[in-house]
Amino acid sequence: MARGILIGVAGGSGSGKTLVVQHMIEQLGSARLVVLQQDSYYKDSSHLPFEERAKQNFDHPDAIDSDLLVQHVEELLSGWTVDIPIYDFTTHTRRAETRRAGPHDIIVLEGILILDNPRLRELMDIKVYVDTDPDIRFIRRLKRDTAERGRTMQSVVEQYEKSVRPMHLQFVEPTKRYADIIVPEGGYNWVAIDLLKTKVEALLRERR
């Protein structure tokens, strides 16, 4: 079996990474593609009191179980099946159940810090950075965290000021230099989406 193709989609929180990935699924077909989200690989904090869990810096590379993430990417690229963790953002813990995925021709890895990890970069065939203005990213994050993750507006603003913004400047924004493709405007940039589709299909033909 030919090695799978790994596409990394990075960018700041709220940049539009998920929409880019959704359009890729529509263009390439869900039967050929599996999505791994870095957010699934946050370290389990169930051993800590809830107040301590909520104070953790989730935008720092140390918050990610990188060893397990790299292991799962390598296994998927080799044509194996993996059990992806499910992270509960309301309790800041991993759930007991997992999500089984694989094998697929194309693996899309999405997350703010994936290009910061040299082991992951070495495995990637295409590295994408979704570039969106900070004010747009903040508004999207505010809407998402209050609607989907049970957060208060005050807690989202405080987290943005204390960790999200400084970690973005320190760890996320600098990884733009590793990208093969920089996508302004996120998932609304159809030219970039078409370019990605064309490149992926060319790689698939080469692997065959």
N, C-alpha and C positions, 0 to 999 in steps of 0.2 A: 504494500500500500504506500502511495506517495505521501511524503510529509505534508501536513496541513499548512495553510497560509495564516500567518498571524498579523492582524492589523491592530495597531495601538491607537486609540482615540483619547487624547488628553486635552487639558484646558481647565481654566478656573471653574469653581463651583458656580453653576448657573449660566455657563457659557453657551450651552446648547448641544453638548456632547450627545445626550440621549436622543435628541431629534436627528442628529446626523446618523446615528446608528439605526434609528427606525427607518430612515430613508434608504440606508444601505440594505436593510432586510427586504424592503419593498422592491428594490432594484435587483437584488441577487437571489432572493427567494429564501424563506425561512428554513426550508429543508436542507439547504447547503451550508447554513451558517448558525453558529452558536455564539451567544454573547456572555462574556464574563465581566462582571462589574466589580471593580476594586472595592466598592462599599460592602460587598458580601464578605470580605476578608478582614474586616476589623477584628482585632483581638477580643476574645471573650472577656468581659469584665464582671461576670456573675459573682466572683469572689469578693467584690467590693460593695459597700453600701451604696444605695442609689445616688445619694448626694455626691459621693466621690466619683461615681461613673460619669455623672453629668458634667463634672468639672474637667474631664480629660480633654486633651488637645487632639481632636480627631483629624486635624489638618497637618499633622506632623508625620513623617514617614514611619516613625516608631510605632504609630497606632495600627499599622497594617501587619498582618501575619504574612510577611513577604515569602518566607520559606514555603508555606503551603500554597500560596498563589503561584509561585514559580513552578512548583511540583505539578500542580494541576494544568498549567499551560503546557508544560513539556509532555505530559501524558496525553492531553488532547491533540497536540501536534503529532504525536506518534500513533494516533488512531484509537486511543483507549477511551473508556468512559470514566467520568469522575462524579463525585458527589459534592456539589457546591454548597457551602454553608449558607444559611439564611440568617441575616442579621436583623434584629428587632431594634429600630431606632427609638421606640418609645421607652424601652427598658435598658437600652445599651448593652444587650446580651445576645449571644447566638441562640437561636431556637434549637430544639432537639431534632427537628426534621431537617432534611437537606433536599436539594434539587439535583436530580441526576441529569447529566448532559453528555452528549457525544455518542459515537464519533461523527465529525463533520469535516468538510473540506476547508471551511473558513472559520477561524476563531477571531472574534472581535473582542478586544480587551479595552474596557472603558474605565477611566478614572483620572482624578486630578494629579496623582503622583506617579503614574506608571512610567513616564519618561525620566523620572528621577532615579529609577532603579536600573543600574547598568546590566544586571542579569536579564531583565525583561527586554531592554533595548536590543540586546544581542540576538534575541529570539525573533524580533519583529521583522517582517518583510516590508511593511509600510508603517511609517510613524506620522500621525496626524495631530496637529494642534489646533483646537478651535479657539479663535481669538475674538472676544467680545468685550465691549466697553464695561468698565467696572460698575457704573451705575445700573446698567441693564442686568448685570450678573447679580448684584445685590437685591434688586427688586424681585427677580425670579426666585432667588433663594428664600427671601422673606415670604413670598406667596406659598412656595412649596413646603417650607418647614412648619408654617402655621396651619396649612390645610391638610397636609399628609402625615406630619410627624408629631402633632399635638403640642407644638411649641407656642409660647407666648411671643408677642412681637418684641417685648423688652428683652427676653432671653436671646432671641435671634440677633438683635442689634448688639447686645453685649458680646456675644460670641464672635460676631463679625469683627468688632473692634479689637478684641483681645487676642484672637487666634486666626480667624479666617483670612483677614487682610494681611497681617504680617507674615503668615505662613505662605500665602500666595506669592508675596514679593520675594520671600527667601527661597522657596522650594519649587513653586509651580511655574511662575513666569520665566525664570531662567532656562527651563527645559524646552522653551520654544526653539532654541538653537539646534536641538536634536531632530526637529521635525523635518520630514521629507515634504510635507504639504501643510501650509498654514491656511486655515479656512476662516476668513472673516464672516461675520454675520451668522455663524452657526449653521443650523439645518436649513436655512433659507437661501443658502448659496448653492444653487442648482448646478452651476458650472463645475464647482469643486466636487459635488456628489457624482456627476457624470464622469469626471476624470478618475475618481476613485474606482468606480464601477469598471471603467475601461482597463485600468491597471490590474485590478484583481482578476478580471477575465483573462488577461494576457498571462498572468502568473499561473492560472489554472491550466491554460493550454500548455505552458512550458512543463508543468509537473506531470502532465499526462504523457 
